[in-house]
């Protein structure tokens, strides 16, 4: 049983990089939602995100409620890769109820990618998240923090491959 799961996971991983792969999305969809082994569900979610097939959106949304935190996090990441707006509300719901830092981080990145995706299939390649500024910046006062916050937002926001989220300036 374990050998079958490892072999299936290896095949799924390899398929993600193979051009013109014969991987059946239906099999991956079934695996991400039904397989008893969480490692297989994780691998299926990874591959579904890489393949970019829109049939994966609803099963990945279902996987956001998986009992395993790694499956939830990878499903969120895959939804960000797919760029389908149907994932926005389920990801928001995940963020409201999730306490695990890994899952929350993946959901936040996915939300940022969906927000930055605009139209035309443009997807973020780089995700940048700045929290509150501290240290020397805070000692210079809230005005300095605000100036840096605005400059980062303005300049990094010009890059089409960047999805940017910033904590509010102090």
N, C-alpha and C positions, 0 to 999 in steps of 0.2 A: 504494500500500500504506500509506504513512504517512498520507495523507489519510483513508483508511478507518479506520485506528486512531484518529486524532484525532476523527473524526466519531463513532465508536462510543463513545469515552470521554466526549465531550460529551453524547451522548444518555443514557448511563448516569448521568452527574452530574445532568442535568436531571430525569431520572426519579425520582431520590431525593426530590426536593422536590415532585413532582407528586402531588396527592391523587388517589386512585383510579387510580394509574398502571397501564398495561397491560403493564408490563415483565414479561417471562417469566423467572421465577426459574431455570428450566432453562437458558436462554441465558446468564444470568449465572454460573451454576454451571459451565457448560462454559468460559466465558471465564476464570474465576478459576483453573481448573486446567489449561487446554489452550492458551490463546492464546499465540502466540510473542512478542508484544509485552508487556513487563513493565508498561508504562503502562496497557494495557488490563486486565491482571490486577489492578493496584492499584485502578483505578476500579471494577471488578467487585466487589472485596472491600469497598470503601467502601459501595457501593450495597446489597450483601447485608446488611451490618451495619445500615444504616438501615431496610431493609424489614422486618427482624425475622422472616423466614420460617424456620421450623425446618429446612426442607430444605437450608439453607445451611450448617448446622453441620459435617457431614462434609467437604464440599468445602473449607471454610475450615480445618479441621484438616489436611487434605492440603496446603493452601497454606502451612502453618507450615514445611514442608520446601522451599519454593521456593528456587531458586538466588539470587533477588534479595532483598536485605535489606529493601527497602521493601515488597515484597509480603508477606514474613513479618511485618513489624511491623504493617501494616494488617490482615492476616488476624487477628492476635492481638487487635487493637483491636476488630475486628468481632465476634469471639467473645465478648469482654467485653460488647458491646452486646446480643448475642443472649441472654446469660444462661443458657445451657444447661450443666448440670453435666457433661455429657459432654466438655466442653473442658478440664476441670481437669487431668487427667493429661497430655494432649498439651501443654498450656501449661507444666506442670512440666518435661516432657521438653525443651521448647524452652529453658527457663531453664537447665537443666543443660548444654546444649551450645552455647548462643549466646554470642558474644563482643561483638557489635555493641551499643553503648549504646542506640541508638534502638529496636532490636528488643526488647532486654531491658526497657526502660522501658515499652513498649507491652504486653509480656507481664505485667509486674508490675501494671500498671493493670488489665488484664483479669482477672488472678487476684484482685485486690482487689475488683473489681466483682462477680465471681462469689461471693466469700466474703461480701460485704456484701449480696448480693441476697436472702438468706434465702429465703423462699417467696413465693408469691402474685405473682410477676412484678415485685417491687419492685427497681428498679435504681438504682444510685448516679448522681447527677447531678454531684457534685463529688468529685474524687479529691485527697486530701491525703496527702503523704508527708513526714514529718519525719525527717531523719537525726540523727546525734549532735549535741548542742548544743555550741557552742564559745564562744570569746571570754569575755565577762563571766560567762556562766553557769558555765563550767568553773572560772573563777578563784574562784567562790563555793563550789566544792566539789561532789562528786558528789551530795550530798543535795539541793542546789538543782536540779540537773539532773533528778533523780528526781522531785521535786515538780512541776516544770514538765511533765515527760513524763506523769505520771499525770493532771494537771489537763487537759492537752490531750486526752488519750485519753477521759477522763470527759465533758468538756463537748462536744467535737466529735462524740463517739460518740452523743450524744443526738439529733443531727440526722439525720432519715431520708434526707436527700438526700446525705449525706457518706459516702464510703468512706475510712477512715483506716488508714494503716499507719505505724507508728513504729519506728524503730530502738530496740533495747533501751537503757534508761537506763544511763548509766555508773555 
